[in-house]
């Protein structure tokens, strides 16, 4: 039993044309079912990975998490209600709208809309990216990861860890509390930032090729204000990425090379090196907090902190295997 992947995300916005250009252009997703009221985007063989809807309400319309078995919906529903949060069984028409077989919906302690679903629908036609890329790293690892601001992180942490069963990968308490969680081999599919704010901080999509990220970085630099974090590499999941400002004001991380862990043997731990080995200059921040984060990177570099080297040469291994 359990939640096994981040399946999809939903965004509310009245900037539908901007989202269409952003998601299908910079993010290279395939736009389908485009209308004035809603657009749906694919990243792989699943019918939906992202949807944007023009309706009133919080920017985050939904986080959709896939469960392993249909019976898990009842188990989680009872557990969530026992924790004091009302659960709604989605009618058939709503499940069809989400392209899943069955689902339940509820709000977390900060009021974010969460959906648990079973058996996502697959498309009958091949995935066609919005710009030339090698594809996305999805499959059993899910869509990517989602990161929320936390108003009450002391309430949000036990809800996701103890009620929903997310597993802590690591956490940092300086310069602000950050908790990272895994539900499969991806280092983290979910994280929370104790910023005292509410809503979306960012979501991440992982490209199959580093050049896909670099070419997106070139495209992003053509637009004034599009880049929020410069190209850099994270200390905990080893992701090489840049962050773009989305049309809705939150960030989207464009990444490659994320860490895959072994969940049964993984031990959660506190991290002290700061969020990035290098880069990731926060262009949106005032100079003082930017300088503080920059100094953490310089300190990590001075201590020789870096990701472990990985020898990965498919051509060589193919020859040896032959």
ABEGO torsion letter per residue (X at the ends): XEBABBABBBBBBABAAAAAAAAABAAGBBBBGBBAABBBBBABABABABBBBBBBEBABABBBBBBABAAAAAAAAAAAAAAGBBBBBBBAAAAAAAGBABBBBBBBAAGBBBBBBBGBBBBABBBBBABBBAEBBBEAAEAEBBBBBBABAAAAAAAAAAAAGBBBABBBAOABBBBBBBABABABABBBBBAGBBEBABBBBBBABAAAAAAAAAAAAABBGABABBBBBBAAAGBBBBBBBBAAGBBBBBBBGBBBBBAAABBBBBBAAEABABEGBBAABBAAAAAAAAAAAAAAAAAGBBBBBBBBBAAAAAAAAX
